[in-house]
């Protein structure tokens, strides 16, 4: 078996950091808005490794890089989507083992 490439190591690191951030949002360790903005910044630099995040940045009426109202409904939606995405991350991790 060949050693992992730099690209695969970067991808694995990006996915692990994303997973931790999603867990923090779902558990309430960080505010949903703060987590959303952090995920967006992270996704901009690593979207090839974290395609599962796309639904977060396609919420109707919300432009992640623009101005928008942070309502309780927005926060609830971010937490709900984060839960769904976290399940996908866990599923994909178990498939690669």
N, C-alpha and C positions, 0 to 999 in steps of 0.2 A: 504494500500500500504506500502510495506517495505521500509526502508531507503536505499539509494544507498550504494553499497559496495565500499570498497577501490579500488578494481580493476576497477569498472565502473567509479569512480571519476577520477582515473589516466588516463583511456582511454579518457574520456571527455576532460580532461585538455590537453592531447597530441594532440587531434584532434583540439582543439581551437588554440593552439600554432601553429600547422601546417597550419591551415586556415589563421592565421594572417601573417605568413611568405609567404605563397602563394600570398596573397593580396599585400604584399610589393613588391614582384617580379613583379607581373602583373602591378602594378601602377608605377613602376620605382623608388620606394623609396629606394630600394637597388639594387646593381648590380646583374645581373642574375647569374654570376659565384659565387659571395659571397652567394647569396641565395641558389644556388644549393649545395654548400658545407655545408651550415648550415642545409639544409633539409636532406642531406645524413647523417650527424652526428646525427641528431635527429631521422631519420628513423632507423638507426642502433640500437638505444636503445628502439624504440617504434614501430617497424614494424608491430606488431600484431594489433595495433590501427590505423595504417595509410597505409593500403595495397594499397590504390589508388596511392601512390607515386611511385610504382614499375616501371611504364614506364620511369620515369626520370632516373632510374639507369640501364636501359636496352638499352640505346642509342648505336647503333652499332659503334664500334671504340672508345668508351669512357669507361674507367674504373674509376668509381667514386672515388675509393681509390688509384688510380694510377696517373701517369703523363699523361696529354693530353694537346693539344693546345686549347686555348680559342679563338675561332674565332667569328666573328659577326654571322655566321650561328649557332654556338653553342648557343650563347646568345639568338638569335631569337627562336631557338627550345625550350630552357628552358622556355622562356616566353610563347610560344604557349602551351607547355605541362602543364605549371602551370595554364593557363586559363582553359584548359580542366579539369584538376584535381580539380580546385576550384569549377567548376560547379558540379562535382560529390559530393564534400563535401557538397555543399549547398543542393543538391537533397537528400542526405542521412540525413541531419539535419532536413529537412522538413518532412521526412518520420517518424522520431522518435518523432515528436511532437504530 
